[in-house]
Amino acid sequence: MTEPNGGTFDVVILGGGSGGYAAALRAAQLDLSVALIEKGKLGGTCLHNGCIPTKALLHAAEIADQTRESEQFGVKAELVGIDMSGVNSYKEGVISRLYKGLQGLVKSAKITLVEGHGRLVGPETIEVDGRRYTGRNIVLATGSYARTLPGLEIDGERVITSDHALTLDRVPTSAIVLGGGVIGVEFASVWKSFGVDVTIIEALPRLVAAEDEESSKALERAFRKRGIKFSVGKRFEKAEYTDSGVKVTIEGGQTFEAELLLVAVGRGPNTAGLGYEEQGIRLDRGFVLTDERLRTGVGNIYAVGDIVPGLQLAHRGFQQGIFVAEEIAGRNPAVIDETGIPRVTYSDPELASVGLTEARAKERYGADKIVTYNYNLGGNGKSQILKTAGFVKLVRVVDGPVVGVHMVGARLGELVGEAQLIVNWEAYPAEVAQLIHAHPTQSEALGEAHLALAGKPLHAHA
């Protein structure tokens, strides 16, 4: 339902992305009256410009690789080429179906959907194009935007962001990816599968530097094998147009040339010009500061999702939205443990993790209190069938629980749910070792790793 003339509600939510719509749906379930304000489309970045479209491209890339490599499985097929109009049609179809489903959910929940640009004008009031919506509680969920670097202008043609990359109508011959985090690595993986000559430039010492170092190194080895080039540890200096594309210079004077430059240096919080600071909300580099219960300290105003410091992940925002709705309804939900949030990089190979890296665990508990174990996927039957290499790494406190799980290999993102249970429930290796994992599955790799840490390795060495 829509409300064109303002009104008063139990909850007014600014932003209809993963955090905002989750808060709206859960609050409506708890019999609270809800207004949800969104200037674009319900679903936000994740549905329209992030998680869903990029994973659709990654699946198309996987199909391309499987076709190209099919003969090793005894199937003769030929990859004629990549039809980007067809790829984009498939991608848009996925988005459209999910979008319609979300619209239906919001409508059936009797949430008042307000279309327009909202601005916080009081501790209980959001104004949208002259109309005022009063909320006994306010939830800020305005999401993020693709960042660039000082002096680097995005033209949308030769220098692009991930938003532009998702709507390309052609496969470029070559591309430079500025940024070796999750977004940059995923696009590099897609483009290489599509036949693009790709180079990643990353200022930090390694790709996906937030992950465990062994996972990063494994990804780098896999990328070298795939022919994806990368430079790490040197900062970007400048980009210039050439007759055929773009030339990028990094520290030390080294240059790279390509048809396109994808700027993937992270995402910034959408908080500028929305009235937050004027109402006394504290910001740090644009991010909204909150307490552990996501309260801003101003009235009954909460913040969720990418505007809150921490991991910028759709599922984090989604869970925060549910948490805030239950908090408002007086359900006293348990505080979200940020360490226990699963992380997946959907490249080829995939990186999946939850909990502490080995380095962080040693910082927290002391180097002598941490043990690790790596189970090589070479001993896993399903991984051999899939012809994927990689490992499952466990980080454990001596005589204590597993505090980190790190996995590298095709399709291992699907195992992160079990890994999350292990870490969040503070499981001991012997407890997980008792569980029966179906054979042949890649989930057996988690079981085998825990068997080894419990002192009874079967297909692995202790």
C-alpha positions as CSV (number, residue, x, y, z in Angstrom):
1,M,0.0,0.0,0.0
2,T,1.2,3.6,-0.6
3,E,0.6,6.7,1.5
4,P,1.0,10.0,-0.4
5,N,0.2,12.4,2.4
6,G,2.4,11.5,5.3
7,G,1.2,10.1,8.7
8,T,2.3,8.7,12.0
9,F,3.7,5.1,12.5
10,D,5.3,2.9,15.0
11,V,8.3,2.6,12.8
12,V,9.5,4.8,9.9
13,I,12.4,3.3,7.9
14,L,14.5,5.3,5.5
15,G,15.9,2.9,2.9
16,G,14.5,-0.2,1.3
17,G,17.6,-2.4,0.9
18,S,18.4,-5.6,2.7
19,G,18.5,-3.9,6.2
20,G,15.5,-1.7,5.6
21,Y,13.1,-4.1,4.1
22,A,14.0,-6.8,6.7
23,A,13.2,-4.4,9.5
24,A,10.0,-3.5,7.8
25,L,8.8,-7.1,7.3
26,R,9.8,-8.2,10.8
27,A,8.2,-5.1,12.4
28,A,5.0,-5.7,10.5
29,Q,5.0,-9.4,11.7
30,L,5.2,-8.0,15.2
31,D,2.0,-5.9,14.6
32,L,3.8,-2.6,14.4
33,S,2.6,0.0,11.8
34,V,5.4,0.6,9.3
35,A,6.3,3.2,6.7
36,L,9.2,2.2,4.4
37,I,10.7,5.0,2.3
38,E,12.8,4.2,-0.8
39,K,14.0,6.6,-3.5
40,G,14.8,3.8,-5.9
41,K,13.7,0.2,-6.1
42,L,12.9,-2.1,-3.2
43,G,15.8,-4.4,-2.6
44,G,18.5,-1.8,-2.8
45,T,22.1,-2.4,-3.9
46,C,22.1,-6.1,-3.2
47,L,19.2,-7.0,-5.4
48,H,19.7,-4.5,-8.2
49,N,23.4,-3.5,-8.3
50,G,25.3,-6.0,-6.1
51,C,24.9,-9.5,-4.8
52,I,22.3,-10.9,-7.1
53,P,23.5,-9.5,-10.5
54,T,27.1,-10.2,-9.8
55,K,26.4,-13.8,-8.8
56,A,24.3,-14.2,-12.0
57,L,27.3,-13.1,-14.0
58,L,29.6,-15.4,-12.0
59,H,27.3,-18.4,-12.8
60,A,27.3,-17.5,-16.5
61,A,31.1,-17.4,-16.2
62,E,31.1,-20.8,-14.6
63,I,29.0,-22.1,-17.5
64,A,31.5,-20.6,-20.0
65,D,34.4,-22.3,-18.2
66,Q,32.6,-25.6,-18.0
67,T,31.9,-25.5,-21.8
68,R,35.5,-24.6,-22.6
69,E,36.8,-27.4,-20.4
70,S,34.1,-30.0,-21.1
71,E,36.2,-32.4,-22.9
72,Q,38.1,-33.4,-19.7
73,F,34.8,-34.8,-18.5
74,G,34.2,-36.7,-21.7
75,V,31.7,-34.2,-23.1
76,K,32.5,-32.6,-26.4
77,A,31.3,-29.0,-26.6
78,E,32.5,-25.8,-28.1
79,L,32.4,-22.3,-26.7
80,V,31.4,-20.1,-29.6
81,G,31.4,-16.9,-27.7
82,I,29.7,-14.8,-25.0
83,D,26.4,-13.1,-26.0
84,M,26.2,-10.3,-23.5
85,S,22.6,-9.5,-24.5
86,G,21.7,-13.0,-23.5
87,V,23.8,-12.9,-20.3
88,N,22.1,-9.6,-19.3
89,S,18.7,-11.0,-20.2
90,Y,19.3,-13.9,-17.9
91,K,20.6,-11.6,-15.1
92,E,17.7,-9.2,-15.4
93,G,15.2,-12.1,-15.3
94,V,16.6,-13.3,-12.0
95,I,16.4,-9.8,-10.6
96,S,12.9,-9.2,-11.9
97,R,11.5,-12.4,-10.3
98,L,13.1,-11.6,-6.9
99,Y,11.9,-7.9,-7.1
100,K,8.3,-8.9,-7.8
101,G,8.4,-11.4,-5.0
102,L,9.7,-8.7,-2.6
103,Q,7.1,-6.2,-3.7
104,G,4.4,-8.8,-3.1
105,L,5.8,-9.5,0.4
106,V,5.8,-5.8,1.4
107,K,2.3,-5.3,0.0
108,S,0.9,-8.4,1.8
109,A,2.4,-7.2,5.1
110,K,0.4,-4.0,4.7
111,I,3.6,-1.9,4.9
112,T,3.1,1.7,3.7
113,L,5.6,2.1,0.9
114,V,6.7,5.6,0.2
115,E,8.5,6.4,-3.0
116,G,10.8,9.4,-2.9
117,H,13.9,11.0,-1.5
118,G,13.7,11.1,2.3
119,R,15.5,13.3,4.7
120,L,15.6,13.3,8.5
121,V,14.2,16.6,9.7
122,G,13.6,15.8,13.4
123,P,14.2,13.0,15.9
124,E,10.8,11.5,14.9
125,T,10.3,12.9,11.5
126,I,11.4,12.1,7.9
127,E,10.3,14.4,5.1
128,V,9.8,13.1,1.6
129,D,9.1,15.7,-1.1
130,G,7.3,17.9,1.3
131,R,5.3,15.2,3.0
132,R,6.2,14.4,6.6
133,Y,6.2,10.9,8.2
134,T,6.4,10.7,11.9
135,G,7.8,7.6,13.6
136,R,7.8,6.7,17.2
137,N,10.9,4.9,16.1
138,I,13.2,5.7,13.1
139,V,15.4,3.3,11.3
140,L,18.2,4.6,9.1
141,A,19.1,2.2,6.3
142,T,20.3,4.3,3.5
143,G,23.0,1.9,2.2
144,S,26.2,2.6,0.3
145,Y,27.6,3.8,-3.0
146,A,30.6,2.8,-5.1
147,R,33.6,4.9,-4.0
148,T,36.3,6.3,-6.2
149,L,39.7,7.9,-5.4
150,P,40.7,11.6,-5.3
151,G,41.4,12.9,-8.7
152,L,40.0,9.8,-10.4
153,E,36.9,10.7,-12.4
154,I,34.3,8.1,-13.3
155,D,33.0,8.7,-16.8
156,G,30.9,5.5,-17.1
157,E,32.5,4.5,-20.3
158,R,36.2,3.9,-20.0
159,V,36.5,4.5,-16.2
160,I,33.6,2.7,-14.6
161,T,32.3,1.4,-11.2
162,S,30.7,-2.0,-10.5
163,D,27.3,-0.3,-11.3
164,H,28.4,0.3,-14.9
165,A,30.2,-3.1,-15.2
166,L,26.9,-4.8,-14.4
167,T,25.2,-3.3,-17.5
168,L,28.0,-3.6,-20.0
169,D,26.6,-4.6,-23.4
170,R,29.9,-6.0,-24.6
171,V,32.8,-8.1,-23.5
172,P,35.9,-5.8,-23.3
173,T,39.1,-7.1,-24.8
174,S,41.1,-6.0,-21.7
175,A,40.4,-4.5,-18.3
176,I,42.3,-3.1,-15.3
177,V,40.6,-3.7,-11.9
178,L,41.6,-1.1,-9.3
179,G,41.0,-2.9,-6.0
180,G,41.7,-6.4,-5.0
181,G,38.9,-6.8,-2.5
182,V,35.8,-8.9,-2.9
183,I,34.2,-6.8,-5.7
184,G,37.4,-6.4,-7.7
185,V,38.2,-10.1,-7.4
186,E,34.8,-11.3,-8.4
187,F,34.7,-9.1,-11.6
188,A,38.2,-10.1,-12.5
189,S,37.1,-13.7,-12.2
190,V,34.0,-13.1,-14.4
191,W,35.9,-11.2,-17.1
192,K,38.7,-13.8,-17.3
193,S,36.1,-16.5,-17.9
194,F,34.5,-14.4,-20.6
195,G,37.9,-14.1,-22.3
196,V,39.1,-10.7,-21.1
197,D,42.8,-9.9,-20.4
198,V,42.6,-8.8,-16.8
199,T,45.0,-7.1,-14.4
200,I,44.2,-6.3,-10.8
201,I,45.9,-3.5,-8.9
202,E,45.8,-3.6,-5.1
203,A,47.6,-1.2,-2.7
204,L,47.5,-3.7,0.2
205,P,50.1,-6.5,0.3
206,R,47.7,-9.2,-1.0
207,L,44.4,-9.8,-2.6
208,V,41.3,-10.0,-0.4
209,A,43.5,-8.9,2.5
210,A,40.7,-9.1,5.1
211,E,40.8,-12.9,4.7
212,D,43.2,-15.4,6.3
213,E,46.6,-15.1,4.7
214,E,46.6,-18.7,3.5
215,S,43.3,-18.1,1.8
216,S,44.6,-15.0,0.1
217,K,47.8,-16.8,-1.1
218,A,45.7,-19.8,-2.4
219,L,43.5,-17.4,-4.4
220,E,46.6,-15.7,-5.8
221,R,48.0,-19.0,-6.9
222,A,44.8,-20.0,-8.6
223,F,44.6,-16.6,-10.3
224,R,48.1,-17.0,-11.7
225,K,47.2,-20.4,-13.0
226,R,44.1,-18.9,-14.7
227,G,46.1,-16.1,-16.2
228,I,44.7,-13.3,-14.1
229,K,47.5,-10.8,-13.6
230,F,47.8,-8.7,-10.4
231,S,50.1,-6.1,-8.7
232,V,49.9,-5.8,-5.0
233,G,51.6,-3.5,-2.4
234,K,51.8,-0.4,-4.6
235,R,49.4,2.5,-4.7
236,F,47.6,3.9,-7.6
237,E,48.9,7.2,-8.8
238,K,47.0,8.3,-11.9
239,A,44.8,7.3,-14.8
240,E,45.0,8.8,-18.3
241,Y,43.0,8.3,-21.5
242,T,44.7,6.7,-24.5
243,D,43.5,6.3,-28.0
244,S,42.3,2.8,-27.2
245,G,41.3,3.0,-23.6
246,V,43.1,3.9,-20.3
247,K,46.6,3.9,-18.9
248,V,47.1,3.5,-15.2
249,T,50.3,4.4,-13.3
250,I,51.2,3.0,-9.9
251,E,53.9,3.8,-7.4
252,G,57.4,3.3,-8.9
253,G,56.2,4.4,-12.3
254,Q,54.9,1.1,-13.6
255,T,52.1,1.5,-16.1
256,F,49.2,-0.7,-17.3
257,E,47.0,-0.2,-20.3
258,A,43.6,-1.6,-21.1
259,E,40.2,-0.9,-22.7
260,L,38.5,-0.3,-19.4
261,L,39.4,0.6,-15.8
262,L,37.0,-0.7,-13.2
263,V,37.3,1.2,-9.9
264,A,36.5,-1.2,-7.1
265,V,38.0,0.5,-4.1
266,G,35.1,-0.2,-1.7
267,R,31.8,1.4,-0.9
268,G,31.0,4.5,1.0
269,P,28.0,5.2,3.3
270,N,25.1,7.0,1.9
271,T,24.7,9.6,4.7
272,A,25.6,13.0,3.1
273,G,22.8,15.6,2.8
274,L,20.2,13.4,4.6
275,G,20.0,15.6,7.8
276,Y,21.7,13.1,10.1
277,E,24.3,15.4,11.6
278,E,21.8,18.3,11.9
279,Q,19.8,16.1,14.2
280,G,22.8,15.3,16.4
281,I,23.7,11.9,15.0
282,R,27.4,11.2,15.3
283,L,29.2,10.3,12.1
284,D,32.8,8.9,11.5
285,R,34.0,9.3,7.9
286,G,30.3,9.3,6.9
287,F,29.4,6.1,8.9
288,V,26.7,6.3,11.5
289,L,28.1,5.4,15.0
290,T,25.8,3.2,17.1
291,D,26.0,1.2,20.3
292,E,25.8,-2.6,20.2
293,R,22.0,-2.4,20.1
294,L,22.3,-0.2,16.9
295,R,21.0,2.9,18.7
296,T,22.4,6.2,17.5
297,G,21.9,7.9,20.9
298,V,19.4,10.4,19.4
299,G,15.8,9.7,20.4
300,N,14.5,6.4,19.2
301,I,16.7,6.4,16.0
302,Y,18.5,3.2,15.0
303,A,20.8,2.5,12.1
304,V,21.5,-0.7,10.2
305,G,23.4,-2.0,7.2
306,D,26.2,-0.5,5.2
307,I,26.0,2.9,7.0
308,V,27.1,1.2,10.2
309,P,30.9,0.6,10.6
310,G,31.8,-3.0,10.0
311,L,31.4,-5.6,7.2
312,Q,29.3,-4.3,4.3
313,L,27.4,-7.4,3.6
314,A,23.7,-7.8,2.7
315,H,23.1,-10.6,5.2
316,R,24.6,-8.5,8.0
317,G,22.2,-5.7,7.2
318,F,19.3,-8.2,6.9
319,Q,20.0,-9.6,10.4
320,Q,20.5,-6.1,11.8
321,G,17.1,-5.1,10.4
322,I,15.4,-8.1,12.1
323,F,17.3,-7.3,15.3
324,V,16.1,-3.6,15.4
325,A,12.5,-4.6,14.7
326,E,12.5,-7.0,17.6
327,E,14.3,-4.5,19.8
328,I,11.6,-1.9,19.0
329,A,8.9,-4.5,19.8
330,G,10.4,-5.2,23.2
331,R,11.6,-8.7,22.3
332,N,15.1,-8.0,23.7
333,P,17.0,-9.9,21.0
334,A,20.5,-11.2,21.5
335,V,23.2,-8.8,20.3
336,I,24.7,-9.7,16.9
337,D,28.2,-11.2,17.1
338,E,30.1,-9.5,14.3
339,T,32.8,-12.1,14.4
340,G,30.3,-14.8,13.6
341,I,29.1,-13.3,10.4
342,P,30.0,-15.5,7.4
343,R,31.9,-14.1,4.5
344,V,32.1,-15.4,0.9
345,T,34.0,-14.3,-2.2
346,Y,32.3,-15.9,-5.1
347,S,35.3,-16.0,-7.5
348,D,36.8,-19.1,-9.1
349,P,37.9,-20.5,-6.7
350,E,35.5,-19.4,-3.9
351,L,36.7,-18.2,-0.5
352,A,34.4,-18.8,2.4
353,S,35.1,-18.0,6.0
354,V,33.6,-17.3,9.4
355,G,35.2,-16.3,12.7
356,L,38.8,-15.2,13.4
357,T,41.7,-15.5,11.0
358,E,44.8,-17.2,12.4
359,A,46.5,-13.8,12.9
360,R,43.5,-12.3,14.7
361,A,43.1,-15.4,16.9
362,K,46.8,-15.2,17.9
363,E,46.4,-11.5,18.7
364,R,43.3,-12.2,20.9
365,Y,44.4,-15.4,22.7
366,G,48.2,-15.5,22.3
367,A,50.3,-17.3,19.7
368,D,50.9,-20.3,22.0
369,K,47.2,-20.7,22.6
370,I,46.2,-21.3,18.9
371,V,46.5,-24.4,16.8
372,T,45.4,-24.7,13.1
373,Y,44.7,-27.6,10.8
374,N,44.5,-27.6,7.0
375,Y,42.6,-30.4,5.2
376,N,43.5,-30.6,1.5
377,L,40.6,-31.1,-0.9
378,G,42.7,-33.6,-2.7
379,G,41.4,-36.1,-0.2
380,N,37.8,-35.3,-0.8
381,G,35.9,-37.4,-3.3
382,K,33.4,-34.8,-4.5
383,S,36.1,-32.2,-4.9
384,Q,38.0,-34.6,-7.2
385,I,34.8,-35.2,-9.2
386,L,34.5,-31.4,-9.6
387,K,38.2,-31.1,-10.4
388,T,38.7,-28.4,-7.8
389,A,41.7,-27.7,-5.6
390,G,41.8,-26.0,-2.2
391,F,41.5,-26.6,1.5
392,V,39.5,-26.3,4.7
393,K,41.5,-24.6,7.5
394,L,40.4,-24.6,11.1
395,V,41.6,-22.2,13.8
396,R,41.2,-23.5,17.3
397,V,42.0,-22.4,20.8
398,V,44.2,-25.1,22.5
399,D,41.9,-27.4,24.5
400,G,39.0,-25.1,23.4
401,P,36.6,-24.4,20.6
402,V,37.0,-23.7,16.9
403,V,37.1,-19.9,16.5
404,G,37.7,-19.7,12.7
405,V,36.9,-21.7,9.6
406,H,38.5,-20.7,6.3
407,M,37.8,-22.5,3.0
408,V,39.1,-22.2,-0.6
409,G,37.6,-24.2,-3.5
410,A,34.8,-24.4,-6.0
411,R,31.3,-24.1,-4.4
412,L,32.6,-24.0,-0.8
413,G,30.5,-21.0,-0.1
414,E,27.6,-23.4,0.3
415,L,29.4,-24.9,3.4
416,V,29.7,-21.6,5.3
417,G,26.4,-22.2,7.0
418,E,27.7,-25.3,8.9
419,A,30.9,-23.4,9.5
420,Q,28.9,-20.6,11.1
421,L,27.2,-23.0,13.4
422,I,30.5,-24.5,14.5
423,V,32.0,-21.1,15.3
424,N,28.9,-19.4,16.8
425,W,28.1,-22.4,19.0
426,E,31.7,-22.6,20.1
427,A,32.0,-26.2,19.1
428,Y,34.9,-28.4,20.0
429,P,36.5,-30.5,17.3
430,A,35.4,-33.8,19.0
431,E,31.8,-32.6,19.0
432,V,31.8,-31.9,15.2
433,A,33.8,-35.1,14.6
434,Q,30.7,-37.1,15.9
435,L,28.5,-35.6,13.1
436,I,27.8,-37.7,10.0
437,H,28.5,-36.0,6.7
438,A,26.9,-37.5,3.6
439,H,29.2,-39.1,1.1
440,P,30.3,-38.0,-1.4
441,T,30.0,-34.3,-0.5
442,Q,32.4,-31.5,0.0
443,S,30.9,-31.1,3.5
444,E,33.0,-34.2,4.4
445,A,36.0,-31.9,4.2
446,L,34.7,-30.1,7.3
447,G,34.1,-33.4,9.0
448,E,37.6,-34.7,8.1
449,A,39.3,-31.6,9.3
450,H,37.5,-31.8,12.7
451,L,38.3,-35.5,12.9
452,A,42.0,-34.7,12.5
453,L,41.9,-31.9,15.1
454,A,40.1,-34.4,17.4
455,G,43.1,-36.7,17.1
456,K,41.6,-39.3,14.8
457,P,42.3,-38.5,11.2
458,L,41.2,-40.9,8.5
459,H,41.8,-39.4,5.0
460,A,44.2,-36.8,6.4
461,H,47.4,-36.6,8.4
462,A,47.3,-35.3,11.9
